[in-house]
Amino acid sequence: CSGDVRAATGDLSVGLGGTESFESGLNLGVRGGIVLSLVVWLLWDVIIDPAEGYNLWAQPVIYVFESSASLLVLGWLWGLCVVVWSSAGINYLYIFELSSKQVSSSTAALSEAASVSALYLAAFILYYKAERNVSGAVDEYVGEAIPPLIYFCLILYAIFPWRKRKVWWRMVLNVVISPFGKVGFAENFVADVLTSLVKVMSYVAYSFCFLLTPRFVIANTITDDTNLDDASTDDGKSMEDFEAVCSKSGWGGTLDSVISLLPLTWRMLQCLRRFYYSGDRWPHLFNATKYFLSILVVLVTIYKGEVEGTSDADVVLPYVTAVWFIIYFVSTFYSWWWDIWVDWSFFPRDRFSLALRPERMYDVSSGVYYVAVIADFLLRCLWTMSLIPVTNAPIGRDLQTILKPFLAGAEMFRRALWACFRLENEHLSNVGGYRRVNFIPLHFGHSEDKDRKQVQERGHCLEITDRAKVFAAVVLVCLLLYLISNGSPFS
């Protein structure tokens, strides 16, 4: 390659993603096709052929579906990140200090996400059809069973297979007990991801509040014509009453604030611990400052909410709002600068230059890197807004309420974008100083051949059982849809 490091890296990166078997690829394609078909079906029912007098998005159960969808999107993004890292030869297993037995391959990760997504979409369609039609016992049973079953399946998905999940839960535990837990690249990575899941964690908390509320299903049978003043109608479980009990109650506001502050505090404590043991002000103290500024944004927002409604509000509020805008701008710009110049190291820090670093592992044009810079800045603005409790937001209060699912999704996409370039930079330069040596061997992927041989050695019984479970689930879903559409034989 005539001394061209980038060209040599590209040549060596051919086929580094591992030799995925044709069967696994076909399996992923079938599951992906099922997910796409269910998405089209759901959009048709909700947008093109909506139910008159019933607005699902104005019901408390929407928190269950929104939070579940966000967690599934997180699984899809992880699988896509693994695909990107493997195709570029980035040794993510070495960087995370993992073995191939502890992490699913890219195809397996996407197949798992597709399977759970298919079940989620089928449950969503069943629930929507049950709520828009009145056909007796089937509607009642489906409406009561689906919301808790969705979360039950997600919990199983997050725990099993335990041999591949336990390493991630151990990392989460180390983050929660910061600064006393282990602080490595993987723990820092998990803590950064948690800072991007503030809205998702709030939705999960509201979902559990909804599911634990007595007679929660009745809240979803309310239509736009329902008299909410009639206590016998919904037993206090309308969206307004639900918000008064959960999301907009006193404890709900406190929970919002705690969820916004905890991930940032954990990450800041990790930086302070690394400074304590290393004695290096750069980058640890400067990194801790980034999270401290984000914490200030949340704290000033909370203080503004306390000031509102007091006798001094007219005098104090303009100054508090001005301080909030200043901290918001400084925090957003500083976080964006850190992403580009430190975490990604796109441009040199010792001088002003917009020339990209010469060492790059992704075989794409330089324009893609510049687009990532702009996208990160725009999405960073949304991320800082997502940290703000909705009830106290100086700006964007109504916008957050309307676009809350998209805010969470946009931030998860930004975090996935950040992860792709963050690991590329860590592979090339050891920018975080987590390793004693800068050299990292190229990632040649782990083939699924070993896993497939192990399955064959155990016989084909498990394979037949898995196919039987999928077939039974499909038959059950079709049967329920038929009964809901044509009336219940029990009514």
N, C-alpha and C positions, 0 to 999 in steps of 0.2 A: 504493500500500500504506500510505498515511498515515504514512510515516516508519518503518514496521516493517521493520527490516533482515532479520529472519528470514523474514518473509512474502515480501519481494522476492527473497531468495535462493532460496526455494522455487519461486517463479514462474519465475525464470530457469533453474532447474535442470531444468525439464521437457525431456526429450529430449536431455539432455547426454551420454548414453551413446553417441551415434552411431547411425546408421541401419544396423543389422545386417540383412543380406539374409535373405530367407526361406529360401534354400537353405542358408546357413550355420547358421541356427537349426535347420532340419530335420536337418542333418547332426549337429549336437550332440545333438539329441534321440535320433536312432537310436543313436549311440555310447553315450549315457547309458543307453538301454534295454538294450543288449548288456551293459554293465558290471553293471547291476542284476540281469539274468538270471544272469550268471556268479557274482555274489555269492550269490544264492539257491542255485544249484547247489552251490557250494563249502560253504556252511553246511549244506546237506542231507547231503552226503557226510561232513563232519567231525563234525557234532553229532548229526544224526538217524540216520544210517546209518554209524556209524564202523566201522573195521576192527578185528576182534578180535585182541588180542595185539600191536597196533602202535600206538604213541603218537608221532605226529609231533612233538608239542610237546616231547618229551624227547630229540629227535635234534639233533645239531649243525647240520644243514641249516636248522633253524628260524631261525638267525641270518640266513641269506641272505634268507629270505622276510620276516622282520620288518623288516630294514633296507630292503629294496626297497619294502615297503609304506609305510614311513615317508617315504621320498623321494617316492613317488607322492602321498601325502597332502599333502606340502609343495607339489607342483605344483597340486593341486586348491585348496588354500587361497590360493595366489597368484592364481589365476584368479578366485576368489570375492572377494578383496580388490579386484581391478581392477573387478569388477562394482559393488561398494559405492561405491568412489571415483567411478567414472564416473556412477553414478546420482545422486550428491549434488553433482556438479559440481566435485569436488576435483581440481585440476590436478596429478595425480601426475607427469605427464611433466615439467612445469615444475619441480617440487620436486626430482625425481631428476636433472634436467638431461639429459633424454633426448628423443629424437624418436620420432615414431610408427613410423618405419622400424626402430627398434632394439628395439621391444617389441611383442609380439603383442597383438591386441585381446582383450577378455574372452572372446568366443566362441571365438577361435582358441586361446587359452591353455587353456580348458576342453576343447576338442576334442582338443588334443594330450594332455592328461592322461587323457582318456577312452580314447584309442587305446592308449596305453601300458598303462593299467590293464587294458584288455580282454586284451591279450597276456599281462600278468602273471597275471591270474586263470586264463586258459586254461592257462598253463604250470603254475600251482599245481595245478589239477585234474588235469592229465596226470600230474604227478609223484606226486600222492597215489594216483591209480588204479594207477600203475605199481608203487608200493611196497606197496600192499595186495593186489595180485594177483601170481601167479607164472605168466607165460605165455610165458616164453622170451626170445628175443633182443630183442623190442620193449621189454619192461620194462627190460632191462639197458641198452639204448641210450638210452632216455628218461631213466632215472635218472642216467646219466652226463652227459647233454648239457644238461639243463634248468638246473641251478644256475649254471654259468658263462654260459649263454646269457642268463639273466635280467640278469646284471650287464653283459654285453656290450650288450644293448639299452638299459639305463639309461645307460651311458656315451655311446652314440650320442644318446640323448635329451638328455643334458646338454650335448652339444657342438654338435649340429646342430638348426636352421640356424645356422651360425656367425655370420652377420651380426647375428643377434639374441641370440646367447649371449655373444659376445666382450666386450660391454660389461660384463656381470655378472662374467665371469672377471677382467676388468681391475680391477673393484672388489674382488674377493676378493684379488687380488694386492696391491693397495694396503693392504688390511687386514693381510695376512700380514707385510708389511714395515714395519708400524707401529713407530715413529712417523715413519718416513722417507717413507712414501707420502702420496698426497693424502688430506686429511681434509675431506670435504664431507658433506652430509646423506646422500647415497647410501651412502658408505663407512661412516658411523656406523650407518646402518640395517642394512647387511649384517653388520657386526660384532655388532650386537645379535641378529640372527637366528642367527648362529653360536653365541652363548652359549646359545641355546635348543635347539641340536642336539647337545648333549654326548652324550646317550645314543645318538642316531642315529649319530654318528661312531664311537662305541665299537662298535656293532653292525656297522658297515661294516668296521672293522678286524678284528673277529673273523671276519667273512664271508670276507675275503681270506685270513686265516690258515687257515680251513677249506678254501677252494678250492685253496690251495697245498699242502695236506697230501696226501701220496701216498695214493692209493686212498680218497679221501674218500667215495665213494659207498657203500662197504661199511658205513660207520657208520650209514646210514639203513635197513639191512636187519635191524637188531637188534630183536628183540621183547622183551617183558617177561619171556619165559621163557628168553631166551638166557643162557648161562653166560658172564658177563663175565670170569671167571677163566681161561677157555680162550683162550690166546694165538692159537690158530689160527682163532678165530671171526671176529675183526674186525681183526686185525693192529694192535691198539692204537688203534682209532679209535672207541671208544664215547664217549658223552657225557662220562663221567667222565675218560677219557683225553684227550679233546679239551680239556676245561676245564683239565686239568693241563698241557697243552701251550700252550694259547692264553689263554683268558679268566682263569683263576685261577693262571697261572704267574707267575714273578717278573717277566718282561718284560711280561706282560699287566697286572699291577697297576701297573707303572710307566707303561705306555701309558695306562691309565685316568686316572692322575693328571695326565699331560701333557695329555691331551685335555680334562680338566676345567679346567686352569689356562690353557691358551693363549688361548682366546677372551676370557676375562675380562681377561687381561694385555693383549691387543691393544686391547681397548676402553678400558682404563685409560690406556694410552699415548696413544691418540687424544685423550683428555680433557686429559692433561698437555701434549700438543703445542699444543692450542688455547689453553691457559692461557699457555704460553710465548710465543706470538705475539701474543695479545691483552692479556695482563696482567690479565684479569678473573678474580677468584677465583670470583665467581658467574657462571655456574653450573658452570664447568669443574672447579674443585677439589672442589666438593661432589659433582659427578657421579663424579669419579675415586674419591672416598671410597666411594661405593656399590659399585663393582666391587672395591675393595680389601677391603671387608668380606666379599664373596663369596669372594675368594681366601683370606682367613683361615679361612673355614669349611672349605675344601678342605685347607688346610695342617694345621689342627688335626686333621682326620680322618686324614690320612696319619700324623701324629705319634702319634695314638692307636693306629694299627695297628702302629707300630714298638714301642710300649711293651708291648703285649699279649704275653704269653709270657716277659717278662723277670722277674728276681727282685724288682724294685721295682713290679711291676704292681699288687699289692694296695694299695700306698700311693699311687701316682701316678694310677692310673686314675680314681678318684672325682673328683679335682680336674680332670683333663683333660676328663672328661665334663661336669662342671659348666661349665667354660669353653666347651666346644663348644655347650651349650644356650644360653648367654648370647649368644654371637656369632651363632648360628643365628637366634635371635629378633630381635636388633638388625638383622641383615642383611635378614631377610625383611620386617620392618616398614618399614625405611628404603627398601628397593626399592619396596615397595608405595606408600609415601607419595610417592616420586618419580614413579611412574607417574601417580598421580591428580592431584597438585598441580602438577607441573612438565611432564611429557611431554604430559598431556592437559589440564592447566589447568582442571579441572572446577570447582574452588573457589578463592577468593582466598587468596593466601599471606600478605598483610599483616595479615589479621585472621581470627579464627575464624568461619567461616560455612559452612554446608552448602547454601547456595543455588547452583545451577548458574550457570555463566557465561551471559549472555544471548545471545551470538553462537553459534549452532549451525547446522551445515549439514545434518545428518541430519533428515529430516522424520519424526521419531518422537517419542513422548511422553517426558517427562523421566524416567519410571520406567525406561526402557531404560538410561539413563545410570547410574542408581543400581544397577541390577542388574549392570551392567558393573563397577562399583566392588567389589561383593561378590565377583563371580566372579573378578576379578583377584586379590583377596587370597587366596582359597582355592587358586587355581591357582598363585600365587606360592609358597605353602608346598610344593606338590609340586615346583615348579621347583628350589627350594633343595635339596630332598631328592635330585633327579635329578643334582645336581652331585657328590654324594658317591659315591666308589667303593664298590660293593656289599660287597666283602670286608671293609671296615673300618668299615662304618656302625654307629654306636652304637645306632641304632634303625632299624626298618623293613628289616632285612636280608632276612628271608624275604618281607616284603611287596613289596620291590623285585623280587625274583626272580619272584614270581607275576605282578605287575602291570607288569612292565617295558615291554611294548608300550603299555600305557595311559598310563604316565607320560610316555613320549615323545610320544604323541598329544595328551595333555592340554596339555603345554607348547607344542606347535606351535599348538594352538587358541588358547591364551592369547596367543601372539605375534601371531597373526592378528588377534585382538581388539585387542591393543595397537596394531598397525599401522593399523587403521581409524581409531581416535581420535587416534593420533599425527599422521597426515597431515592430519586435519581441523584440529587445533590449529595445525600448521605453516602450513597454508593461511591461517588466520585471523589469526595473531599473530606469525609468525616467531619463535617462542619460543626456537629454538636459535641464532638470530643468524647463520644461514648466508647471508643475503642482505643487500644494502645497503639495499633498500627493503622495506617490509612488504607492498606491493600484489602480488597474484598474480592474473592473469587467470583467469576461470572456464574450466573445461575443457569444451569442446564435443565431445570425443571425436574419434576418427579413424575415418571410415567405411571399411568394407571394400570400397566400390565401386571405389576405385583398385586395390586388390589384385586384385579380380575382373576388372577391365579388363585388367590386365597378363597375367593368366592367359589371357584370351580372345585377346589379341594374339599370344601364343605358340602359339595353337591348342589344340585339344582333345586332343592326344596325351598330354600329361602327366596330364590328368584321367582319360583312359581307362586309362593305366598305373597310376595310384594305385588305381582301382577294381579292376583286375585283380590287383594285389598283395593287396588286402584279401580278394578272393574266393579267391585261391590259399591264403592263410593259413587261412581258414575251412575250406576243403576239406581241407587238411593236418591241421588239428586234429581234424576229424570222423573222418578216416581213422585216425589214431592211436588215438582213443578207441574206434573200432570194433574195431581189431586187439587192443587191450588187453582189451576186454570179452569177445571171442570167441576169444582165443587167437592165437598167432603162427603164421603159415604156415612160419616158418623153424625152429620148434622141432621 
